[in-house]
Amino acid sequence: MIVPWLTFPFVGKRTVKRYWPGVLFMSLFLFAEGILAEKRNWWRFFDTSIPNSVFVYGFLDILKRFEYAWLVKMSKLQLSLCFFLKSFLMYIFQYLSEDH
């Protein structure tokens, strides 16, 4: 989580301007998703973590064993599809926001 922020000064103003709309869109989308997931009890995480497909299939069982994170009302496939949908939305939004 720290390494990406350390590279931020080297990205350049043009790149930041290019990807800022996508970052803002996905941040708002994930914030809304987190609120909805909490209300519907889809999953539960303790502390701060950012899941992805590797997490779902590689580490979820380990974290579940330590009672750190677990799926409540979602299957691993549903969570993977959710991640895929978010990635798809991010790329579509970025494509539409760029000048062609």
C-alpha positions in Angstrom: 0.0 0.0 0.0 2.9 2.4 0.6 4.9 1.6 -2.6 2.4 3.1 -5.0 2.4 6.3 -3.1 6.2 6.4 -3.2 6.1 6.3 -7.0 3.5 9.1 -7.2 6.1 12.0 -7.5 7.6 10.2 -10.6 4.4 9.7 -12.5 4.1 13.2 -14.0 1.4 15.8 -14.2 0.2 14.7 -17.6 -0.4 11.1 -16.4 -2.1 12.3 -13.3 -4.5 14.4 -15.3 -5.1 11.5 -17.7 -6.1 9.0 -15.0 -7.7 11.3 -12.4 -11.3 10.9 -13.7 -11.0 7.1 -13.6 -9.5 7.2 -10.1 -12.2 9.4 -8.9 -15.0 7.3 -10.5 -13.6 4.0 -9.1 -13.1 5.6 -5.6 -16.7 6.7 -5.5 -17.9 3.4 -6.9 -15.9 1.4 -4.3 -17.1 3.6 -1.5 -20.7 3.0 -2.5 -20.1 -0.7 -2.9 -18.6 -0.9 0.5 -21.6 0.7 2.1 -23.9 -1.7 0.1 -21.8 -4.7 1.0 -21.9 -3.8 4.7 -25.7 -3.4 4.7 -26.2 -6.7 2.8 -23.5 -8.5 4.8 -21.7 -9.7 1.7 -18.2 -10.0 3.3 -16.4 -9.0 6.4 -12.8 -7.6 6.7 -11.0 -6.6 9.8 -8.3 -4.0 9.5 -7.6 -2.5 6.1 -7.2 -4.8 3.1 -7.7 -4.5 -0.7 -8.9 -7.8 -2.1 -8.3 -9.0 -5.7 -8.7 -12.3 -7.5 -5.4 -13.6 -6.2 -6.6 -12.8 -2.7 -9.9 -14.6 -3.3 -8.5 -17.9 -4.5 -5.1 -17.8 -2.8 -5.3 -16.2 0.6 -9.0 -16.1 1.6 -8.8 -19.6 3.2 -5.7 -18.7 5.1 -7.2 -15.4 6.4 -10.4 -17.2 7.3 -8.4 -19.6 9.4 -7.0 -16.7 11.4 -10.5 -15.0 11.5 -9.2 -12.0 9.7 -11.5 -12.0 6.7 -14.3 -14.2 5.3 -17.1 -14.2 2.8 -20.5 -14.1 4.5 -23.2 -14.1 1.8 -21.0 -14.4 -1.4 -19.2 -17.3 -3.0 -15.7 -17.0 -4.3 -17.0 -17.0 -7.8 -19.4 -14.1 -7.1 -16.6 -12.1 -5.5 -14.4 -12.8 -8.5 -17.1 -11.6 -10.9 -17.6 -8.5 -8.8 -13.9 -7.7 -9.2 -14.1 -8.4 -12.9 -17.1 -6.1 -13.2 -15.2 -3.3 -11.3 -12.2 -3.7 -13.6 -14.4 -3.6 -16.7 -16.1 -0.5 -15.4 -12.8 1.2 -14.7 -11.4 0.5 -18.2 -14.6 1.5 -19.9 -14.8 4.8 -17.9 -11.1 5.5 -18.6 -11.6 4.8 -22.4 -14.6 7.1 -22.5 -12.9 9.9 -20.6 -9.9 10.1 -22.8 -9.7 12.2 -26.0 -9.7 10.1 -29.2 
